[in-house]
Amino acid sequence: MKRLCPEKLLAIIGPSALTETLTDMLRRNGISGYTLLQASGAGTSGPQTGMLDIDSNIMLYVILSEERVPALLDEIERLMRKGHHLKAFVSDAAVLAIE
């Protein structure tokens, strides 16, 4: 029988220049697994096309336990308060586990 384990999905959107900062943050918090994608779109600061490095965004996905979420959100908030343009979304996720 298939079993779904409850977890959290943290999605972070931000400038590609912060890739190392964000992945270091994950490692400091004991998280070694993530998915990193190039992202484009538009927001209050206009289109982010990814045509130039300064115009390039990433989307970072992390599956983690609920207990680890607050520490990561605190670090993301600190980066935002320093002026970095980041968005973070937390949602429930059901992860397939093999019994």
N, C-alpha and C positions, 0 to 999 in steps of 0.2 A: 504494500500500500504506500502511496505517496504521502509524505508528510510536509506540511508547510510550517516553517519556523517564523515567528514574528520578529521583525527587525525594523530598523529605521533606514530610510534612504535620504542621504544628505546630498543635495546638488548645489554646487557653487559655480557661479558664472563670474568671470573677471578677466582682466587683461592678461594676455599671455606672458607679459613681463613678470607676473607674480607666480608663475608655475612652480619654480623652485621653492619660493616662500611657502606656498600652500602645501606642496608635497612634503617639505621639511616639517611643517606643522602636523601633518598626519603622522609621520614617523615619530615625532616627539610624544605623540599621544598613543603610541603603540599600534598604529594602523599601518599595515603594509600593503593592503590591497585597495586598488581604486581603478577607475576607468577615466581616461582623459581624452577629450575630443576638442577639435577646433570648433568654434561657434561663431555665427554671424547673426545679426538681427538689428533691431533699432530700439532705441529707448529715448529717455529725456535728453541725452547728450547727442542724439542723432544716430544715423546708420553706423554700424560697426561691420564693415564689409570684409575685413581681413586682408585687403589688398596690400596694406603696408603693415610692418611689424607693430607700429604704434597704434594701429587700427585693428589689431587682432585680439580676439577673445578666446577663452577656453571655457569648457564646461567640465567640471570634475564631479564624478559620481562616486559615492562611498556608501557601502552597506555596513551598518554598525549597530551595536546594541544601544538601547535607549539611554543607558547610564553614561555612555561616552559623548552623547550629543552636547550637553551643556558646556563642557570644557572647550570643545571645538567652536561652538557659537561665540563663546567669550573671546577666543583668539580672532575669529573673523570680525567681530565687532570692534576690537582694538585696531585692526587694519582699516576698517571703514572710518573710524574716528581720526585716523591719520590722513584721510583724504582719498584712500583707494576706492575705486568704483567696483563694488562687489555686490552680488545678490546671493543669498543663501536660502534654500528651501528645504524643509524637513517634512517627510511624509512617511506614512506607514508602508511597510513592504512585507510581503509574505515570500520567503525564500524556500525553494524546493530543497529538501534534504533527503538523502537516501538512508533508509533505515537499515 
